[in-house]
């Protein structure tokens, strides 16, 4: 939390930065400066391993209260692991296909007790380590957790999860403890595997169901002759000409997965050093700052300022040019933050322009150069798009990366391989959509088709489209569209169902010249640069005050001085978060705003501002999973009852409209969404979650109300305006009542 961040800043300001401007060899300075943040994440992984075996030992199936000492131990381990390579963020988003990082991550997970093959691809966050087993060449993609631990009704329920050889869990799929994914099974995106299910063949849906067979061995390239079905697939015909028995399993004589598994392990071990070799590329701006500092010192103070050879130990002293002008920190920190932001946006464009494009129909091993380039591109572009958020330049930026996007189209936080995407005119995308046919399966990357989005289409949140949609299509929320539909219409859920809705007028998209100017300036300048610069200005204030109070640490009291400066940095960080993220955001965005607003209205611009601010000025305390979580949510405007529990930090989308009763439990990856954008209007709640309600992993209550003691099952999504009746459990996307909540609780 805040202390960890303050510790890093104080160490950098007191020791790393003075050393970097004193040490003679600039190359060594560059390498050390770039590698330290990466090494820190691996050190935290080692700490998590030691802590887990010291406090917990092995995770075993069973049930524990969230108020038990076992849960406390688990929470401590999760907090430490979250700061390491095992934690959240873009490394767990489902599209981070870095072979070297994956190898090191799997190594750490095995040391924590998981049983994961080194040839498996794991791009999700794993919890309940000893409960997880993943076979060779399996692929498990995020962003949903792969967890043997779930929470319902104030209980943590632990169960085994087994992912077989060569099985694939696609993006945003969810597997319940107690389910078993058999060898070679394929689980499509946005699919939920219920407890006790034995998965063979190809599965899709919420809840998941078998829709056909799949060849068990897919380690070779596909050809037209492989596109068979019926009895041939049921017998498990292999794709690559590898040997398999009559059931499609690996035979003892040849072994269909053996060679591919061995190659992936050895290449993964070789690529494990790649993150350390590439780390300096991400710190060009920081190195520029160090080089300019050394040039300024030499110009103003000469070369005689405390040469490194004359010092017996590392000093925290700064040269006179800085000590006499401490205000420089408050100017330079925001400036370099802006430069770093520009570089983070420029680097993906350069990569996409310079590197070869990924051809449609590509079917190559994951370690092939073209596959590595495609993996790098989709990761870099997705991170840049998430960074841009609601910026008006989002479509323009993605065009620079190679996507074909028509006039009048706007979007936010998209996942795509840009050279394979074509988008028509006047298409609107809400956040979190995935536009790609890319698959990573059994150690191979496949791009089967371009993704073509017809003009005048609309996309809600978190949809996944592979081939595309026809012009005028409405795609709702968490909708999986694997093939180009035969006709336009409105689609929702998985499997995507068609429904009728009236056409919208375009009046609310009209704005005055000033409104359009402010939209571009606010989202693409203020939100993109100003808030991050303000946050770094806060750090500059802490550095200035620290040097004013303690110009140099004394030999006797340096330990106490370090602790005091740590408290100073932490205190300023907490104050900045409270003033900007809490108080200022509550002034510009609150539950008294109109509940319907046209796109260019000042209300929506302030909503964009508040969303970006809270991503930059993050909460200083990690209260998720604790009794203080509800207090933190109330600070952001949510009305929360007693004994609320969730392991997620961000449970509420639009927290000011959240209304939550007593004894509510919200599991991993679940959320409550309080807004919708349709008919060219942004519409808000409030909506109510009744007391005693449990929302299981990946469930979403979207613009709906829950009665008391409702249960929403894994991955289930509500219709807008749906009223979930008290005492019932709902499943599906869109969800329907399937049993009583009491029956569900008794079955777990």
Buried (B, 14 or more C-beta within 10 A) or exposed (E): BBBBBBBBBBBBBBBBBBBBBBBEEEEEBBBBBBBBBBEBBBEBBEBBBEBBBEBBEEBEBEEBEBEEEBBBBBBBBBBBBBBBBBBBEBBBBBBBBBBBBBBBBBBBBBBBBBBBBBBBBBBBBBBBBBBBBBBBBBBBBBBBBBBBBBBBBBBBBBBBBBBBBBBBBBBBBBBBBBBBBBBBBBBBBBBBBBBEBEBBBBBBBBBBBBBEBBBBBBBBBBEEEBEEEEEEBBBBBBBBEBBBBEEBBBEEEEBBBBEBBEBBBEBBBEBBEBBBEBBBEBBBBBBBBBBEBBEBBBEBBEEEBBEEEEEEEBBBBBBEBBEEEBEBBBEBBBBBBBBBBEBBBEBBBEBBEEBEBBEEEBBBBBBBEBBBBBBBBBBBBBBBBBBBBBBBBBBEBBBBBBBBBBEBBBBBBBBBBBBBBBBBBBBBBBBBBBBBBBBBBBBBBBBBBBBBBBBBBBBBBBBBBBBBBBBBBBBBBBBBBBEBBEEBBBBBBBBBBEEEEEEBEEEBBEBEEEBEEBBEEBBBEBBBBBBBBBBBBBBBBBBBBBBEEBEBBEEEEBEEBBEEBBEBBBBBBBEBBBEBBBEBBBEBBEBEBEBEBBBBBBBBBBBBBBBBBBBBBBBBBBBBBBEEBBEBBBBBBBBBBEBBBBBBBBBBBBBBBBBBBBBBBBBBBBBBBBBBBBBBBBBBBBBBBBBBBBBBBBBBBBBBBBBBBBBBBBBBBBBBEBBBBBBBBBBBBBBEBBBBBEEBBEEB
